[in-house]
Amino acid sequence: MTAHAAVAGDEASRADSGYAWRRLAIAVLISTIGGVGMWSAQVALPSLQLEFGVTRADATLPYTLAMLGFAVGGVVMGRLVDRFGIVLPIVIAALALGLGYVAAGSAGGLRDFALAYGLLIGFGSAATFGPLLADISHWFTRRRGIAVAICASGNYLAGTVWPPVVQHFIASDGWRATHIGVGLFCVLTMLPLAFALRRSLPRTHDATDAARAAPGTLGLSPTALQWILAVAGVACCAAMSMPQVHIVAYCGDLGYGVARGARMLSLMMAFGIVSRIGSGFIADRIGGLGTLLMGSLLQGSALVLYLLFNGLDSLYVISALFGLFQGGIVPSYAIIVREYFSAREAGTRVGIVIMATVLGMALGGWMSGAIFDWTGSYRAAFANGIAWNLLNGVIALSLVLRRRRGGRPALA
């Protein structure tokens, strides 16, 4: 081996290295492409409701099943990451997304369309979020918070880029051709990118890392803390899903048009990117628990604004604020996991918490549609979101108070 190759290999084997940042850039790109599975169903919702002649709650079924597939896929893919690394999950994701979108575009009814989203699209998209967060957390120590936040921003980049693109092609070519085109694009782009992540984990993650997690974190057993974080994840995302899932349909109901709703969703996600990156800097200073509590309080305030104002200009402003306030919540769970659990379990434990957040998105998305069908408006649905957000805030506050009373994070 030449001296230059030895230096390059040593540099690539270290956390916080130049290679780690390049790997992060590739991860963000993969997450942006594969994240389409979380955003396309919302944009297609009005077209599906019209074509299949179903209720608003039924038209939300593809999104709900996609989130359930995402939830299960996050845990399965997380276990694969812990055992085999990130490449295999991303390859599986690319193939699942390709098959899923082609199947959805060829569906003869809402049931077949929803199954394609649940069994393939949601499952495939899962690998491009939680598992990527777990993988990238191993490559950073000093800047772990900002690195995880940047990686998580790929999901919101997908939410910024994909809704207007999908809406444009649905309007011009129909939802069937649009879905088939998206599937082919995912396969052609994600497979080559997956193999750019073939390097093994940095050498700093050795056997001593497994002993760094305290067995009784925050005065709780690891199992108890895992469950509490899961409940918090369900609650925050049940609240978060109301604007994210229904803003397009909400704008259509108010007479502003679904195109404006798609632009609001894109604006929301764009500000969510700013929030996620900013929350990473904050997490590096105050930790994941403090970041979670701050995000919960801010998200709740934005939901109250949705309940008070529904003018077109107001909705644009509130959507931007909502994105800015809530973007750092989900990445904070991954940071908490890396602070309080062993690194060897990162993929699985992050997958479990992300599964809980996605279940919250699925539950909240369906509940909001059902409440709309029952009441004929979204006011009660926004109030329901505020109640779920309050539960999340109470949990986050209790964990912060436990930490101040003497709980300590692992030195991972």
NORVEN-V414558 format. One record per pair of residues at least 12 apart in sequence whose C-alpha atoms are under 7 Angstrom apart, sorted by the first residue. I is the first residue (numbers start at 1). J is the second residue. Records with the same first field share a line. If there is no record, write none. Layout:
I = J ; J
This chain:
13 = 202 ; 203
14 = 202 ; 203 ; 204
15 = 139 ; 140 ; 141 ; 202 ; 204
16 = 139 ; 140 ; 141
20 = 139
23 = 197
24 = 136 ; 151
27 = 132 ; 151
28 = 151 ; 154
29 = 154
30 = 128 ; 190 ; 193
31 = 128 ; 129 ; 154 ; 155
32 = 154 ; 155 ; 157 ; 158
33 = 158 ; 186
34 = 125 ; 128 ; 186
35 = 125 ; 128 ; 155 ; 158
36 = 158 ; 162
37 = 121 ; 122 ; 125
39 = 159 ; 162 ; 163
40 = 163 ; 166
41 = 62 ; 63
42 = 63 ; 245
43 = 163 ; 167 ; 248 ; 262
44 = 175
45 = 59 ; 60
46 = 249
52 = 109 ; 110
56 = 369 ; 373
57 = 366 ; 369 ; 370 ; 373
60 = 366 ; 369
61 = 114
62 = 113 ; 114 ; 117 ; 118
64 = 362 ; 365 ; 366
65 = 114 ; 117 ; 118
66 = 117 ; 118 ; 121 ; 122
67 = 122 ; 358 ; 359 ; 361 ; 362
68 = 118 ; 359 ; 362
69 = 118 ; 119 ; 122 ; 123
70 = 122 ; 123 ; 125 ; 126 ; 358
71 = 354 ; 355 ; 356 ; 358 ; 359
72 = 123 ; 355
73 = 123 ; 124 ; 126 ; 127
74 = 126 ; 127 ; 130 ; 131 ; 351 ; 354 ; 355
75 = 348 ; 351 ; 352 ; 355
77 = 89 ; 127 ; 131
78 = 131 ; 347 ; 348 ; 351
79 = 347 ; 348
81 = 131 ; 347
82 = 344 ; 345 ; 347
86 = 135
87 = 194 ; 195 ; 197 ; 198
89 = 127
90 = 127 ; 128 ; 194
91 = 191 ; 194
92 = 124
93 = 124 ; 125 ; 127
94 = 124 ; 186 ; 187 ; 190 ; 191
95 = 187
96 = 120 ; 121 ; 124
97 = 120 ; 121 ; 124 ; 183 ; 186
98 = 183 ; 184 ; 186 ; 187
99 = 183
100 = 116 ; 117 ; 120 ; 121
101 = 121 ; 179 ; 180 ; 182 ; 183
102 = 179 ; 180 ; 183
103 = 116
104 = 116 ; 179
105 = 176 ; 177 ; 179 ; 180
106 = 176
129 = 152 ; 155
130 = 350 ; 351 ; 354
131 = 347 ; 351
133 = 148 ; 151 ; 152
134 = 346 ; 347 ; 350
136 = 148
138 = 201
139 = 202
143 = 284
145 = 280 ; 281 ; 283 ; 284 ; 335
146 = 277 ; 280 ; 281 ; 284
148 = 331
149 = 276 ; 277 ; 279 ; 280 ; 331
150 = 276 ; 277
152 = 331
153 = 273 ; 276
156 = 269 ; 270 ; 272 ; 273
157 = 269 ; 270 ; 273
159 = 266 ; 269
160 = 266 ; 267 ; 269 ; 270
161 = 266
163 = 262 ; 266
164 = 262 ; 263
166 = 178
209 = 342 ; 343 ; 412
210 = 342 ; 343 ; 344
212 = 342 ; 410 ; 411 ; 412
213 = 340 ; 341 ; 342 ; 410
214 = 410
217 = 340 ; 407 ; 408 ; 409
218 = 402 ; 403 ; 407 ; 408
219 = 407
229 = 353
230 = 353 ; 356
232 = 392 ; 395
233 = 353 ; 356 ; 357 ; 360
234 = 356 ; 357 ; 359 ; 360
235 = 360 ; 388 ; 389 ; 391 ; 392
236 = 388 ; 389 ; 392
237 = 357 ; 360 ; 361
238 = 360 ; 361 ; 363 ; 364 ; 385 ; 388
239 = 364 ; 385 ; 386 ; 388 ; 389
241 = 361 ; 364 ; 365
242 = 364 ; 365 ; 368 ; 382 ; 385
244 = 265
245 = 365
247 = 261 ; 265
248 = 261 ; 262
264 = 316 ; 319
267 = 319 ; 320
268 = 319 ; 320 ; 322 ; 323
269 = 323
271 = 320 ; 323 ; 324
272 = 323 ; 324 ; 326 ; 327
273 = 327
274 = 324
275 = 324 ; 325 ; 327 ; 328
276 = 327 ; 328
279 = 291 ; 328
288 = 332 ; 333 ; 335 ; 336
289 = 336 ; 396 ; 400
290 = 400
291 = 332
292 = 329 ; 332 ; 396
293 = 393 ; 396 ; 397
295 = 325 ; 326 ; 328 ; 329
296 = 329 ; 389 ; 392 ; 393
297 = 393
298 = 325 ; 326
299 = 322 ; 325 ; 326
300 = 386 ; 389
302 = 318 ; 321 ; 322
303 = 382 ; 386
305 = 318
306 = 318
307 = 379 ; 382
333 = 353
334 = 350
337 = 349 ; 350
338 = 412
339 = 409 ; 410 ; 411 ; 412
340 = 409 ; 410
341 = 410
343 = 412
368 = 381
